[in-house]
Amino acid sequence: MDVVEMIMGLLRNHSTLNYQELLTVLNKLEDVVILSRVTLILGQALINTISDILESDSNLIPFTNTILNITDAVGDMMVGYPGSCTLVAPAIAMSVVDVVPGQFNSLTFGVSSDREGTKPEIFINRYPFNGTVAFISLPSALQHSFPQNGSTQRVKFQFFGISMLFKVLLCVHL
């Protein structure tokens, strides 16, 4: 947590990080996720930090996969939540839901209000109102895709409110 708090302090003083600074910060965040016990408090701090990075004026294109891998690992490594948890920051939201095969009926994930600077609202297994900007519904037939060893499976949903992370560069050579 101390490392994440130091990074958050660094980000407060910089609206733009150069390539080397981003590389260093993201490598440290990867280390934190891999080496730590990711509790709800640490998970929220990591999501807040990633959100700050996403909202910066930095060139994130070279780091898209790293950022996606970090957020995916946060969901994978999360411990100490009662069956499901949602972590929300202005530029990113994540929900982690534990599912017991054979007891899976369906699962929905919805997001509303992705206005810049505000935290999105997340809906798990509820149908949101007209302001929905993203919605995923996993049907009950998906239960047949889970391993049938009886162990709990983890389903992760991630929403990124910053589209710049997914811009594709097109190069034309003449």
C-alpha positions, 0 to 999 in steps of 0.5 A: 500500500505504501508503494501505491500511495507514493505513486498516487502522490507522484501523479498528483504533481504531474498531469503528464508522464513521459515514457520512462516515468510511465514505464517505471510507474506501471512496472511498480504497479505490476510488482505490487499486484504480483507480490501483495495480497490484493485486499479491497482497500489495496484493489481500490487504491490500484484502480484509483491509481490506474484511473489517474494514469488514464486521465493524465495527458500522457501517451498511453498507447505504448502501455495499453497491454500493460494497463490491461494486464494490471487491471486483469491481475487486480481482479484475479488476485483479489481476496477477502470479499463476500462473493462479489465486489465492485471497484470504481474510479472516474476512468475505470470500473471493475466488478469481480463475481464468484460463481459456483458452477451448477448454481449459475443462472445468469449474470449482468453487468451495466454501467451508467454515467461515464461523464469525465471526472465522475465515477460511473455507476455499476449495476450487477444483476440489475437492469439499469435505467436509460443512461446505460453506456455499457451492458453485458448479459451472460446467459444461464447456458454459460454454466456449461462452459465452467469447469465441472470440478465444483470449484468456484469460478471468478467472472471479471467485468472491466469498464474503461471510460477513456477510449484513448487506451483503445485507439489503433494507429494506422500506418500507410507506407507508400 
